């Protein structure tokens, strides 16, 4: 089996550009990398997102729900549990 060349892990800032409900408990979010640089990823990869809430840092991993784009946007789907 040939070796895979995975993109190098980097930290980016991203802005939420669109959010829409898919069901009562699932939302589709479209994000854009703030630096305006291309976000390289392969199908099946994930992003770890870190947010500050009430003075505490929270990090969660989300599977990328979009095809690798030619630009700087990506989508994730969130399920309320």
C-alpha positions in Angstrom: 0.0 0.0 0.0 1.5 3.4 -0.9 2.2 5.9 1.8 -0.3 8.7 2.3 0.9 12.3 2.4 -1.4 13.9 5.0 -1.5 17.7 5.3 0.6 19.1 8.2 -1.4 20.0 11.3 -1.6 23.8 11.7 -3.6 26.2 13.8 -6.0 28.6 12.1 -8.6 31.1 13.1 -12.0 30.6 11.4 -15.2 32.6 11.2 -18.7 31.1 11.0 -20.2 32.1 7.6 -23.4 30.1 7.6 -25.5 28.0 9.9 -28.7 26.2 9.0 -30.7 23.4 10.7 -30.9 20.0 9.0 -33.1 18.5 11.7 -34.3 19.5 15.1 -31.0 18.3 16.6 -28.5 18.6 13.7 -27.0 21.8 12.3 -24.8 22.4 9.3 -22.1 25.1 9.8 -19.9 26.6 7.1 -16.6 28.1 8.3 -14.0 30.3 6.5 -10.4 30.4 7.5 -9.7 34.0 8.7 -6.3 34.2 7.2 -7.8 33.6 3.8 -5.4 30.8 3.1 -6.3 27.5 1.5 -7.3 24.9 4.1 -5.8 21.6 2.9 -7.5 18.4 4.1 -8.4 15.0 2.8 -11.7 13.3 2.9 -12.4 11.8 6.3 -10.2 14.2 8.3 -11.3 16.2 11.3 -10.8 19.6 12.8 -10.2 20.3 16.5 -12.0 23.5 17.5 -11.2 25.5 20.6 -13.6 28.0 22.0 -13.6 30.2 25.1 -16.8 30.1 27.2 -17.2 31.8 30.5 -13.4 32.0 30.9 -12.9 28.3 30.2 -11.3 26.8 27.1 -13.2 24.0 25.4 -11.7 21.8 22.6 -13.8 19.4 20.6 -13.1 17.4 17.5 -15.5 17.4 14.5 -15.4 15.5 11.3 -15.3 17.7 8.2 -18.5 17.3 6.3 -17.5 18.8 3.0 -15.3 17.9 0.1 -11.8 19.4 0.0 -12.4 22.8 -1.6 -10.3 24.9 -3.8 -10.6 27.7 -1.3 -10.6 28.4 2.4 -14.0 27.1 3.5 -15.1 23.9 5.2 -18.3 22.5 6.7 -19.1 20.5 9.8 -22.3 19.1 11.1 -23.2 19.4 14.8 -25.6 17.1 16.7 -27.1 18.1 20.0 -26.9 15.3 22.5 
